[in-house]
């Protein structure tokens, strides 16, 4: 039954009219059996899945967003993961898909296939993402090296100045 209605092979939804009794009575045992088989992915994946038809698409989209956070934000893999999340919801829940697209626009890199974002998505390029991660790390190093070099020079100059003043005061300097 709900939310995917496998009883109809997933092709139809059952729309009950409000305040109308069903054509046939559903036994209490059957009602409790069907209600006990709801989507319970939140326990398994730690993701809140709505009780909606095609709930697994919401789960897949949320897991794709979580995987995107593991990639460098300026990599193709980050954009591809958010694109996949958008693809799974673009026709079913355009509002949620738009949120993923906005997230890409705010934090993602420019990609050549961006015009088809949410429609055609390439596979994440993990090798390029690893190289991007190394490049990001290397780009951050020179500023840290300059900071340490400047601190070391300042420390050496300060120690030398203190040593020179002490020698001068003690009168041992000629």
Residue pairs with C-beta under 8 A, 6 or more apart in sequence:
1 7
1 14
1 34
2 14
2 34
2 51
2 53
3 39
3 51
3 52
3 53
3 54
3 55
4 10
4 53
4 54
4 55
5 12
5 13
5 14
5 53
8 14
13 53
16 22
38 51
39 49
39 51
39 55
39 56
39 59
41 47
41 49
41 55
41 56
41 59
42 48
42 49
45 59
45 63
47 59
47 62
47 63
47 66
49 55
49 56
49 58
49 59
49 62
50 58
52 58
54 92
57 88
57 89
57 92
58 88
58 89
58 93
58 96
60 84
60 85
60 88
61 84
61 85
61 86
61 88
61 89
61 96
61 100
62 85
64 81
64 82
64 84
64 85
64 88
65 81
65 82
65 85
65 100
65 103
67 81
68 77
68 78
68 81
68 82
68 85
71 77
71 78
71 81
71 124
71 129
72 78
72 129
72 132
72 133
72 136
73 107
73 108
73 109
74 108
74 109
74 132
74 136
75 109
75 125
75 128
75 129
75 132
75 133
76 109
76 111
76 122
76 124
76 125
76 128
76 129
77 124
77 125
77 126
77 128
77 129
78 107
78 108
78 109
78 124
78 129
79 104
79 108
79 109
79 111
79 114
79 117
80 111
80 121
80 122
80 123
80 124
80 125
81 124
82 100
82 101
82 103
82 104
82 108
83 104
83 117
83 118
83 121
83 122
84 121
85 97
85 100
86 97
86 100
86 101
86 104
86 117
86 118
86 121
87 118
87 119
87 121
89 96
89 97
89 100
90 97
90 118
90 119
97 118
100 118
101 117
101 118
104 117
113 120
113 121
113 122
164 173
167 173
